[in-house]
Amino acid sequence: MARKRFWLTAVLAFSAFTPETVRAEENSFAPLEALDGRLPPWLHFSGEYRSRWEAKAGQNFSTRDDGYLLSRLWFTTEIKPTEWLSFVGQMQDSRVFFNSVIPSRPPYQNTFDIHQAYVQIGHRETGWADLRVGRQELRFGGQRLVGASHWSNASRVFDAVRLGLHTDGIRVDLFSSSVVQSRDGVVDHHSQGDDLHGAYGSLYRLLPHAVLEPYFFWRLEDARLTPGEISRSGHLDEKTFGFRLVGGLPRNWNYEMEMAKQFGSLGPASIHSWAGYWTVGRRFKDLPAQPRPFAAYNYASGDKNPHDRTEGTFDQLYPSGHDKLGLADQIGWRNIHNLQFGMDLRPGTKWTLKLAYQHDWLASSRDGLYSTSGTYVVKPVAGPVSTDVGQEMDLQAKYTWRSSVELGVGYAHFFTGEFLNQTTTGKDFNYPYGVLNYTF
């Protein structure tokens, strides 16, 4: 029955394609744009469908392999009775097909649920303030700490109140939120006592050709929700101060950096951790395909003693972690050194290519290895171990066909290092994928 409902939804979405609509929207191939022209100006519909085939050989660096098809449909309705007031609702239907190892539950499957539902007062780009209340995405900066995680089939939202204050060259977002826990088959809800509050600023004119983004995040969790170090849990009261800086330099050089410091408490333990990200690159616009070589380095502190009263592992909060530390998405921003070199190219107006190499090693051999979700891949090991996690090679390509259809392929291979060979079966990880994204 669930699959029948999915195909019925797909048929209804594509049924809007009439020959007249396709001819009228030859460039965008988006029939709802034509429909909008016939609707009252206060009513707007939009949608997005994504299908991605992917295979994971060597999951958790073991002999577990799987290949499957992911499907995600978003359908959005906006009611805007006045210029300063709008009501937005978005349905999400995420499914996984042909899987044999991965589970049919979030983040792979979450069928027919409310993804977003909020009231917007004011404009984010005009005036001096705007307010958004309800279920919504929170995305700040490069989304290394707070993001929507769109690559996941069931992406992340928050039940939140967000106030934006803005004037010429300055914007500050103040928010109070609880992350929504995805559960397949029922209406999603946030966990009581799992809260994130904060402030995120954007200063556009403080530095030449650059944007400085200072921020503060305050995470609170009840003891029943917060596993900490080995055999430890407790009430979490964690503050994160940091900044992100993005800018350009002469001769088409560009750079980005982000640094964050955390302190607070986890039960009886104090928190002292930090992380940073630095990258620099240059676009050679006068060469064929306009290559942009780049170098990047990620660092996140790890715990030096699992049994003391100090929590030294950096908490990556709620990131959009895809392709931040490699396309394979095997490594999280916790207890890690990550060195990257790569190049992206633009061989045509519709094509983008990216090649990358990375090397990973542990920040502390007394701590474990963490995934992009922030959970353990390998728990802390007693006794001496290597810190060499492994190396990765990535290749990905993207093609934009018309303005509303995007195709992509990619392949990542993670070569296990001595640490993984000592603590797991040591099987290399392979990740090929192909994706179609259609905005209608």
DACOR-V485064 format. One record per residue. N is the residue number from 1. RES is the residue in three letters. SS is DSSP state (H for helix, E for strand, - for the rest). PSI is psi in degrees with one decimal (NA if undefined). Layout:
<<N	RES	SS	PSI> <N	RES	SS	PSI>>
This chain:
<<1	MET	-	-40.1> <2	ALA	H	-41.2> <3	ARG	H	-33.8> <4	LYS	H	-40.7> <5	ARG	H	-37.7> <6	PHE	H	-48.6> <7	TRP	H	-33.1> <8	LEU	H	-41.8> <9	THR	H	-42.2> <10	ALA	H	-42.1> <11	VAL	H	-43.4> <12	LEU	H	-39.3> <13	ALA	H	-43.6> <14	PHE	H	-12.7> <15	SER	-	-17.2> <16	ALA	-	-10.8> <17	PHE	-	102.6> <18	THR	-	158.3> <19	PRO	H	-37.9> <20	GLU	H	-41.5> <21	THR	H	-44.3> <22	VAL	H	-41.8> <23	ARG	H	-40.0> <24	ALA	H	-29.8> <25	GLU	-	44.4> <26	GLU	-	-35.5> <27	ASN	-	-41.8> <28	SER	-	-26.1> <29	PHE	-	36.1> <30	ALA	-	96.1> <31	PRO	H	-27.7> <32	LEU	H	-22.1> <33	GLU	H	-40.1> <34	ALA	H	-38.3> <35	LEU	H	-39.7> <36	ASP	H	-33.5> <37	GLY	-	-17.1> <38	ARG	-	-4.4> <39	LEU	-	162.7> <40	PRO	-	148.0> <41	PRO	-	-15.6> <42	TRP	-	0.5> <43	LEU	E	130.1> <44	HIS	E	135.1> <45	PHE	E	146.0> <46	SER	E	163.4> <47	GLY	E	163.4> <48	GLU	E	133.9> <49	TYR	E	132.9> <50	ARG	E	133.5> <51	SER	E	129.6> <52	ARG	E	122.8> <53	TRP	E	135.7> <54	GLU	E	154.8> <55	ALA	E	141.4> <56	LYS	E	105.3> <57	ALA	E	119.0> <58	GLY	E	40.2> <59	GLN	E	134.7> <60	ASN	-	28.4> <61	PHE	-	37.5> <62	SER	-	-165.7> <63	THR	-	11.2> <64	ARG	E	119.2> <65	ASP	E	150.4> <66	ASP	E	149.5> <67	GLY	E	142.1> <68	TYR	E	170.3> <69	LEU	E	128.0> <70	LEU	E	143.2> <71	SER	E	133.6> <72	ARG	E	128.1> <73	LEU	E	128.1> <74	TRP	E	134.1> <75	PHE	E	122.7> <76	THR	E	135.8> <77	THR	E	131.0> <78	GLU	E	125.9> <79	ILE	E	121.1> <80	LYS	E	85.4> <81	PRO	E	-26.5> <82	THR	E	172.0> <83	GLU	-	-25.3> <84	TRP	-	3.9> <85	LEU	E	131.4> <86	SER	E	151.1> <87	PHE	E	124.5> <88	VAL	E	131.0> <89	GLY	E	139.0> <90	GLN	E	124.5> <91	MET	E	142.0> <92	GLN	E	132.7> <93	ASP	E	109.4> <94	SER	E	132.4> <95	ARG	E	156.8> <96	VAL	E	137.1> <97	PHE	E	149.2> <98	PHE	-	18.2> <99	ASN	-	148.3> <100	SER	-	-23.9> <101	VAL	-	-50.2> <102	ILE	-	149.7> <103	PRO	-	153.0> <104	SER	-	65.8> <105	ARG	-	172.5> <106	PRO	-	142.1> <107	PRO	-	10.5> <108	TYR	-	-32.6> <109	GLN	-	134.7> <110	ASN	E	94.1> <111	THR	E	138.4> <112	PHE	E	79.2> <113	ASP	E	164.5> <114	ILE	E	114.1> <115	HIS	E	-48.7> <116	GLN	E	145.7> <117	ALA	E	103.2> <118	TYR	E	163.9> <119	VAL	E	131.0> <120	GLN	E	123.7> <121	ILE	E	122.2> <122	GLY	-	175.2> <123	HIS	-	140.5> <124	ARG	-	-21.9> <125	GLU	-	-17.0> <126	THR	-	167.7> <127	GLY	-	-164.7> <128	TRP	-	-6.2> <129	ALA	E	152.5> <130	ASP	E	151.9> <131	LEU	E	132.3> <132	ARG	E	126.2> <133	VAL	E	127.3> <134	GLY	E	-163.5> <135	ARG	E	124.4> <136	GLN	E	162.9> <137	GLU	-	142.9> <138	LEU	-	120.8> <139	ARG	-	120.9> <140	PHE	-	130.2> <141	GLY	-	-132.3> <142	GLY	-	5.5> <143	GLN	-	28.5> <144	ARG	-	-20.3> <145	LEU	-	-37.6> <146	VAL	E	117.1> <147	GLY	-	177.5> <148	ALA	-	-12.5> <149	SER	-	55.6> <150	HIS	-	-25.1> <151	TRP	-	-30.6> <152	SER	-	146.7> <153	ASN	-	-32.5> <154	ALA	-	91.8> <155	SER	-	172.1> <156	ARG	-	140.6> <157	VAL	-	168.3> <158	PHE	E	147.0> <159	ASP	E	113.5> <160	ALA	E	159.2> <161	VAL	E	125.9> <162	ARG	E	122.6> <163	LEU	E	124.5> <164	GLY	E	128.5> <165	LEU	E	126.4> <166	HIS	E	144.4> <167	THR	E	-173.8> <168	ASP	-	111.1> <169	GLY	-	-0.2> <170	ILE	E	137.8> <171	ARG	E	137.3> <172	VAL	E	127.3> <173	ASP	E	124.9> <174	LEU	E	134.4> <175	PHE	E	155.2> <176	SER	E	129.1> <177	SER	E	165.1> <178	SER	E	130.7> <179	VAL	E	140.3> <180	VAL	E	131.0> <181	GLN	E	118.0> <182	SER	-	130.1> <183	ARG	-	124.0> <184	ASP	-	137.9> <185	GLY	-	-9.1> <186	VAL	-	165.4> <187	VAL	-	127.9> <188	ASP	-	150.0> <189	HIS	E	154.3> <190	HIS	E	159.7> <191	SER	E	124.2> <192	GLN	E	130.9> <193	GLY	E	5.8> <194	ASP	E	92.5> <195	ASP	E	148.4> <196	LEU	E	123.4> <197	HIS	E	159.2> <198	GLY	E	-178.1> <199	ALA	E	135.7> <200	TYR	E	122.6> <201	GLY	E	154.9> <202	SER	E	117.2> <203	LEU	E	110.4> <204	TYR	-	-15.9> <205	ARG	-	7.2> <206	LEU	-	-38.9> <207	LEU	-	147.4> <208	PRO	-	132.9> <209	HIS	-	35.5> <210	ALA	E	158.2> <211	VAL	E	125.4> <212	LEU	E	129.0> <213	GLU	E	89.8> <214	PRO	E	150.1> <215	TYR	E	162.7> <216	PHE	E	126.2> <217	PHE	E	138.1> <218	TRP	E	111.5> <219	ARG	E	130.1> <220	LEU	E	133.1> <221	GLU	E	140.3> <222	ASP	-	155.9> <223	ALA	H	-33.7> <224	ARG	H	-14.5> <225	LEU	H	-7.0> <226	THR	-	92.1> <227	PRO	E	134.7> <228	GLY	-	-131.0> <229	GLU	-	-178.0> <230	ILE	-	126.1> <231	SER	-	19.0> <232	ARG	-	137.1> <233	SER	E	168.0> <234	GLY	-	176.9> <235	HIS	-	130.3> <236	LEU	E	127.3> <237	ASP	E	95.5> <238	GLU	E	129.2> <239	LYS	E	138.2> <240	THR	E	116.2> <241	PHE	E	141.2> <242	GLY	E	-175.6> <243	PHE	E	156.7> <244	ARG	E	138.0> <245	LEU	E	124.3> <246	VAL	E	131.1> <247	GLY	E	174.9> <248	GLY	E	155.4> <249	LEU	E	168.7> <250	PRO	H	157.5> <251	ARG	H	32.3> <252	ASN	H	24.6> <253	TRP	E	147.4> <254	ASN	E	157.9> <255	TYR	E	161.2> <256	GLU	E	140.0> <257	MET	E	150.5> <258	GLU	E	135.6> <259	MET	E	139.2> <260	ALA	E	138.2> <261	LYS	E	134.6> <262	GLN	E	141.3> <263	PHE	E	169.1> <264	GLY	E	-143.5> <265	SER	E	149.6> <266	LEU	E	101.7> <267	GLY	-	-128.7> <268	PRO	-	-6.5> <269	ALA	E	147.9> <270	SER	E	152.2> <271	ILE	E	126.7> <272	HIS	E	102.1> <273	SER	E	164.2> <274	TRP	E	164.2> <275	ALA	E	159.3> <276	GLY	E	157.7> <277	TYR	E	132.7> <278	TRP	E	132.5> <279	THR	E	149.9> <280	VAL	E	145.0> <281	GLY	E	170.1> <282	ARG	E	132.2> <283	ARG	E	120.9> <284	PHE	-	88.0> <285	LYS	-	-18.5> <286	ASP	-	-0.2> <287	LEU	-	155.3> <288	PRO	H	138.5> <289	ALA	H	2.9> <290	GLN	H	60.5> <291	PRO	-	146.3> <292	ARG	E	93.2> <293	PRO	E	147.9> <294	PHE	E	159.9> <295	ALA	E	143.6> <296	ALA	E	151.2> <297	TYR	E	127.3> <298	ASN	E	141.5> <299	TYR	E	139.4> <300	ALA	E	130.2> <301	SER	-	153.1> <302	GLY	-	171.0> <303	ASP	-	129.7> <304	LYS	-	-19.4> <305	ASN	-	106.2> <306	PRO	-	-11.1> <307	HIS	-	9.6> <308	ASP	-	-166.7> <309	ARG	-	30.4> <310	THR	E	128.6> <311	GLU	E	108.3> <312	GLY	-	-1.8> <313	THR	-	124.8> <314	PHE	-	137.6> <315	ASP	-	117.2> <316	GLN	-	3.8> <317	LEU	-	-121.6> <318	TYR	E	73.7> <319	PRO	-	165.4> <320	SER	-	93.7> <321	GLY	-	-2.2> <322	HIS	-	128.1> <323	ASP	-	20.4> <324	LYS	-	-40.9> <325	LEU	-	50.1> <326	GLY	-	143.6> <327	LEU	-	-27.2> <328	ALA	-	-17.2> <329	ASP	-	46.1> <330	GLN	-	-14.0> <331	ILE	-	131.1> <332	GLY	-	169.6> <333	TRP	-	62.5> <334	ARG	-	130.3> <335	ASN	-	55.0> <336	ILE	E	144.0> <337	HIS	E	134.1> <338	ASN	E	115.8> <339	LEU	E	129.4> <340	GLN	E	144.7> <341	PHE	E	143.8> <342	GLY	E	-172.7> <343	MET	E	135.7> <344	ASP	E	149.8> <345	LEU	E	156.8> <346	ARG	E	79.9> <347	PRO	E	-13.3> <348	GLY	E	173.2> <349	THR	-	-21.8> <350	LYS	-	-4.1> <351	TRP	E	142.4> <352	THR	E	140.6> <353	LEU	E	149.7> <354	LYS	E	132.3> <355	LEU	E	140.6> <356	ALA	E	151.6> <357	TYR	E	143.1> <358	GLN	E	155.7> <359	HIS	E	132.7> <360	ASP	E	139.1> <361	TRP	E	154.4> <362	LEU	E	143.4> <363	ALA	-	-34.7> <364	SER	-	127.1> <365	SER	-	-11.8> <366	ARG	-	-9.2> <367	ASP	-	174.8> <368	GLY	-	-174.0> <369	LEU	E	136.1> <370	TYR	E	150.3> <371	SER	-	178.3> <372	THR	-	-21.9> <373	SER	-	-6.8> <374	GLY	-	-0.5> <375	THR	-	165.9> <376	TYR	E	134.6> <377	VAL	E	-43.7> <378	VAL	E	125.6> <379	LYS	-	161.7> <380	PRO	-	139.2> <381	VAL	-	133.0> <382	ALA	-	139.3> <383	GLY	-	170.5> <384	PRO	-	134.9> <385	VAL	-	159.9> <386	SER	-	156.9> <387	THR	-	-2.0> <388	ASP	E	104.4> <389	VAL	E	-47.6> <390	GLY	E	-175.1> <391	GLN	E	157.9> <392	GLU	E	142.3> <393	MET	E	134.6> <394	ASP	E	145.9> <395	LEU	E	129.3> <396	GLN	E	148.7> <397	ALA	E	146.9> <398	LYS	E	136.6> <399	TYR	E	127.8> <400	THR	E	112.2> <401	TRP	E	111.1> <402	ARG	-	-172.3> <403	SER	-	-10.9> <404	SER	-	-2.2> <405	VAL	E	126.1> <406	GLU	E	133.3> <407	LEU	E	144.2> <408	GLY	E	148.6> <409	VAL	E	155.4> <410	GLY	E	160.5> <411	TYR	E	133.7> <412	ALA	E	140.1> <413	HIS	E	122.3> <414	PHE	E	119.7> <415	PHE	E	117.7> <416	THR	E	139.0> <417	GLY	-	-172.3> <418	GLU	H	-37.2> <419	PHE	H	-48.2> <420	LEU	H	-32.4> <421	ASN	H	-29.5> <422	GLN	H	-30.9> <423	THR	H	-11.4> <424	THR	-	-173.5> <425	THR	-	-12.8> <426	GLY	-	23.6> <427	LYS	-	131.7> <428	ASP	-	153.3> <429	PHE	E	130.2> <430	ASN	E	138.1> <431	TYR	E	91.3> <432	PRO	E	150.9> <433	TYR	E	159.6> <434	GLY	E	136.6> <435	VAL	E	142.5> <436	LEU	E	126.4> <437	ASN	E	124.2> <438	TYR	E	119.6> <439	THR	E	119.3> <440	PHE	-	NA>>
